[in-house]
Amino acid sequence: MSERRILFVHAHPDDESIGTGATMAKYAAEGVQVSLVTCTLGEEGEVIPDELRHLAADKENRLGEFRTGELAEACGALGVRDHHYLGGPGRWRDSGMMGAPSNDHPRCFWRADAEEAAAELVPLIRELRPQVIVTYDDRGYYGHPDHIQAHRVTRRAYELAADPGYGEGEPWRVAKLYATAMPRSVLVRSIAVMAASETPFERVSGVDELTYGVPDEEVTTVVDARDHLRAKIDALRAHRTQIVVAEPFFALSNNVGQQAFGVEYYTLIEGERGPSAADGRETDLFSGLS
């Protein structure tokens, strides 16, 4: 097993590529043991291509099954060879957007007991022994219920994995727990770039219309993975039911363009901050770890 080990916990297939794809590809290329846990199959995703619309959420769960293949292809593009579904494929179901009727499905992740879900993650943490875990903040990055739940479950598993009195297996204390982040200043610049570019996607007219992003001062860590942006874009393309790519932009089913970033941002929520660059931010998620 690699000396450096990192675990990403994401809610749905495609979240790994959109928010952390360049980081994952960078560390994988450097020989770090990169592991991914996905909490649902993404059954409630809105299908973009006409020829695949028949896969849209139904009793047979065809979309979720199809998206497992997309995720496998994306992981291949990123160089990630270790992937797990929390509790096994389909244990918990995609909850859909906040307030949707799918939030009431008895198996949706939003309704999962956080202790029960954390109990599925703890054995993986103890087996993989990552020094670093990455998930979302308590707002779920942009308020999606499954992202919020992934934060709750991961944070609880982070605590339980280190408790010698809990469960089976040797306890493991994760050194650092991060949340994905997007500084507002970066969003402002991205909107300006889109406004000056030819793109088939709709443009966001102002940063105040966005439903995500954090104050710049909340960002503790910047990972420059621009050398691995190609791998991230290839991974985005793999999620063809959910994403359309027109480099350097992409869009989800709402057709609102987003810039594909090779620099990705994080907030340290547990653990000690390591040595920083001149701007006071870490440049490595392993910063300060020997």
N, C-alpha and C positions, 0 to 999 in steps of 0.2 A: 504494500500500500504506500502511496506517495507520502512524503514527509508533510506536505501541505495539503489540507483537505477542506473543501468548502461545500456547503449544502444550501441549495436554493429551494424554497418552498413557495410554490405558485398555485393559484386557484384553478386555472383552466389551461388547456392547451392553447398556445400562442402568447400567453402572458410572459413566459420565459424569454421569448424572442423579442417582444416589444420593449420590455423594460430592462432586461439584463443580458440580452443576447451577445453583445460585444464583449462584455465582461466575462461571460462564460467561455466564449471562444478564446479570449486572451489567456485565461488561466489554463484551459485545456491544452492550448498550444505550448504552454510553459511546463507541462508535465504535472500540474496540480491535479489531484483527484477531485473532479467536479461531479457532484451528484445533484439530481433533481427529483423533488417530490411534487406531484401534481395532485390536487385535492379532488377534482371532478373530471368528468369526460367532456365537459362543455356542451351538454345536451341542448341548452337553450340558446346557443349562438344563432345569429341570423345569417342564413346562407346567401352569399353574394352571387355566384354564377348560376344562371338560369338552369343549366343542365344538371345542377346538383340540388336544386330546390326541393326535390322529393325527399331529401335527407332530413329536412327540417324536423324539429322535435316531434316525436310521435311515440306511441306505446312500444314500438319495436326498438326504440333507442338507436336507430340507424345512424343519426348524426354523430352521436357519441362514439360509436364504433368506428366510423369513418375518420373522426378526428384523432383517434389513437394512431392511425397510420400517418396522418399529417405530423403529429408530434414526433413520431419515430424518425421521419425524414428531416424534420427541423433539428433534432438532436444530432443526427448524422452531420448536418451542415456545420453545427457548432463544435463538433468534436466531443460531444458529451456521450459517454458510453454507459453511464449508470443512471437509470431512471426508474422511479417507483410511483405507483398510484397509492395514495393514502388509504390504507385498509384494503387494498386490492382494487382492480378496475371496477368502477361502478358502485363502490360501497356507499358513497355519497353523490348526490345528483347536483348538477348546476342549478343554482337558485334563480337565475335570471336577474334583471336589474331590480333595484330597490323599489318595492311597492307593487311589483308584478304578481299576478296570481300564482306564478310558479314558486314564489316565496313560501306558499302554504303547502307545497308538496311534502308529504311525510318523510321523504328521504333526502330532501334538499340539504345542502351543506349549511345553509344559514340556520336551519333548525337543529342541526346536530348538537349533541351534548359535547361541550368543549373538553370536558374531562375524558370522555370516551374517545374522542378524536385524538386528543393528545396522547392517550395510551397507545394508539397505533403508531404515533411518530417517535415516541421515546425509544422503542427497541431499535429503530433505524439509526437514531442518533448514537446510541450506545454501540451499535455495530460499526457504523461508518467513522465515528470519532472525529467529526469535523472540528477544526479550531474556530471556524466562522460559519454562521448561518445568516442567510439573507431572506427576508420576506417583506411584508408591507408594514406601514405605520397603522396606528389605531383608527385612522380615517379610511383605510383601505385604498390609499393612493388617490382614488377619485370617488369613493363612496359606494363601490359595489359591495353588496352584502357578503359575497364569498371571499373578497379580499379582506374585509374586516374580520371575518371568521378565521381566515388563515392567519392573520396577526394574532388573534386570541389563542388559537390552538398552538401555534409555534412558540409563543411566549410561555405558555403553560408547559409545553414539552421541554423547553429550554430549562425551566426550573426543575421539573421532575427528573430529567435525565441525570442531574447531578445529585439527586437525593439517594443516599445509600439505603434508605428504608423503603424505597418504592420499587415494586416490581422485581423482575428478574434481570440478570445480566449485570456486568460491572458498571458502576456509575461513571458518567463522563461529564465533565464541566466544560461547556463551550466557552471559549475565551471572549468572543465578540458576536453580538447580534445586531444586524443592520436592517434598516428599512430602505426600500427604494425611495428616491426623491427626485423631484424636478424643480430646480430653482426658477422663480418667476422671471428673473432677468434673462434666462436662457429662452424661455417661452416668448418673451418680448422680441428677442433677436430672431427667433424662428419665424414669428409672424411676419416680420419685415422681410426675411428671405423669401418666404412664400409669395408675398405681395409683389416682389420684383421678379418672380420666376414664371415660366410657362408650366402650367400643371393642369391636368384634367380634373382635379379635385376642387371642391368648394374651399374658399379661404375663410379663416376666422378673422373677423374685422378688428378685433381687439382682445387683449389678454384678459379683460374683465369678463369676457364671455366664456372663458375656459372654466371647467369644473375641477381642475387639478392644478398642481404646482404648490410649492411651499416658499415662504420667505427665504431669501438667500442665506440668511444667518443660521437657518436650521440645517443646512447641508454641511456635513463634517468631512466628507470623503469624495474625491473625484478620481475616477478610474479612466485614464486615457487609453482607449482600446481602438483608436482609429485605424490601426493596421489590420484590425479584424472586422471592420465594417462590412466587407464583402461577405463574410460568413454570416453576419447578422441579417443582411438583406436576403441572402439565399434561404435562411431559416424563415424569414417573413414570407417569402414566396411559397414555401412549403405549406403554409396554412391557407391554402387557396379558397377554402369555403368562407374564410373570415376576413381576408386581407387582399387588397389590390395594391401592387407596388408600381410606382412610376418614379424611379430614382431621381433625386434623393428623398422622395416623399412616398408615403403610403397612406392608405385610408381603410377604415373599417366600413361596415355597412351603411353608416351615416354619410359616407362620401366626403367627410371633412378631412382635409389633408393634414398630415403630421410629418415632421421631419424625422428621418432615421438618423439617430445620433450614434457616433462612434465613441463619444465621451459620455459616460454614465455616472449618475450621482446617487449618493447614499447618505443616510443619517444613522449614526451610531446610537443605538438605544440601550444596549447593555454592554458592559466591558469598559476597558480603559483605552482612551485615544492614544494612538502611537505618535511617533515623530511626524511633524507636518511640514508642508512646503511653506514658502514665504507668505502665502495668503492665509496660512493658519489651518489649511485642510490637509488631511491625509491624502496620499496618492495611491494607496494600496490597501485593500481590505485586510491584509495580514500585517499592516503596519504595527510595529512594536512587539510582534511575536517572533520569538527565536525559532 
